[in-house]
Amino acid sequence: MKKLILSAAILLGGLSVQAATLNSINSVIETVKFQDEYKEVDAVPAAVKTGLDNAYPGVKLEKAYVNDKKEYKVEITVRGEKSTVYTDDKGNILKK
């Protein structure tokens, strides 16, 4: 009988410890992303097209956007997969 009561106490104690640790795991993290204003354009410079062709053979341009810093946000399709690429006005791929 003592073993049964001891086992029940250990089991209940273990469950209450797990419940207490779960509450401390749930925390809220707020992130704020700053995004430059991009405006849609109909055409991109030849250097941007050339840079994309060199980096992604068989690329198809879907949409293009430009910001005040002359950085381009280009939505492309390569082999059926859609992606977004950032370039400068000289066609260099930017990491964002």
C-alpha positions in Angstrom: 0.0 0.0 0.0 2.9 2.3 0.8 4.3 1.7 -2.6 1.0 2.6 -4.3 0.7 5.9 -2.4 4.3 6.7 -3.1 4.0 6.0 -6.8 0.8 8.1 -7.0 2.6 11.0 -5.2 5.6 10.8 -7.6 3.4 10.6 -10.6 1.3 13.7 -9.5 4.4 15.6 -8.6 5.9 14.9 -12.0 2.8 16.1 -13.8 2.7 19.4 -11.8 6.4 20.1 -12.6 5.7 19.6 -16.3 2.7 21.9 -16.2 4.8 24.6 -14.5 7.5 24.5 -17.1 5.1 24.8 -20.0 3.9 28.1 -18.8 7.4 29.6 -18.8 8.1 28.3 -22.3 5.2 30.3 -23.8 6.6 33.8 -24.4 5.6 36.4 -26.9 8.2 37.8 -29.2 7.4 40.9 -31.2 9.2 41.6 -34.4 8.9 44.7 -36.6 10.0 44.6 -40.2 10.9 47.8 -41.9 10.3 47.7 -45.5 11.2 50.3 -48.1 8.4 51.5 -50.3 8.5 49.7 -53.6 6.5 50.9 -56.6 5.5 48.6 -59.4 7.3 49.3 -62.8 6.6 47.9 -66.2 10.2 47.4 -67.3 13.6 46.9 -65.7 17.0 48.0 -67.0 18.9 45.7 -69.3 21.6 45.2 -66.6 19.0 43.8 -64.2 17.7 41.4 -66.9 21.2 40.3 -67.7 22.1 39.8 -64.1 19.0 37.6 -63.5 19.7 35.6 -66.7 23.3 34.9 -65.5 22.2 34.0 -62.0 19.1 32.0 -62.9 19.2 30.5 -66.4 15.7 30.2 -68.0 14.3 32.9 -65.7 10.9 34.5 -66.5 10.1 38.0 -65.0 6.6 38.2 -63.6 6.5 41.6 -61.8 9.1 44.2 -60.9 9.1 46.9 -58.2 11.6 49.7 -57.6 12.3 51.9 -54.5 14.0 55.3 -54.0 17.4 53.7 -53.7 17.1 52.2 -57.2 16.8 48.7 -55.7 14.6 46.3 -57.6 12.3 43.7 -56.1 11.6 41.2 -58.9 9.1 38.3 -58.8 10.4 35.6 -61.1 9.6 32.0 -62.1 12.4 29.5 -62.7 11.5 26.0 -63.8 8.0 26.4 -62.5 9.0 27.7 -59.1 8.1 31.3 -58.1 10.5 33.4 -56.1 11.3 37.0 -55.2 14.8 38.4 -55.9 16.3 41.8 -54.9 18.8 43.5 -57.2 20.4 46.9 -57.6 20.2 48.9 -60.9 23.5 47.3 -62.1 22.0 43.8 -61.9 23.8 42.7 -58.7 21.8 40.3 -56.6 21.2 41.7 -53.1 20.7 39.7 -49.9 17.5 40.7 -48.0 
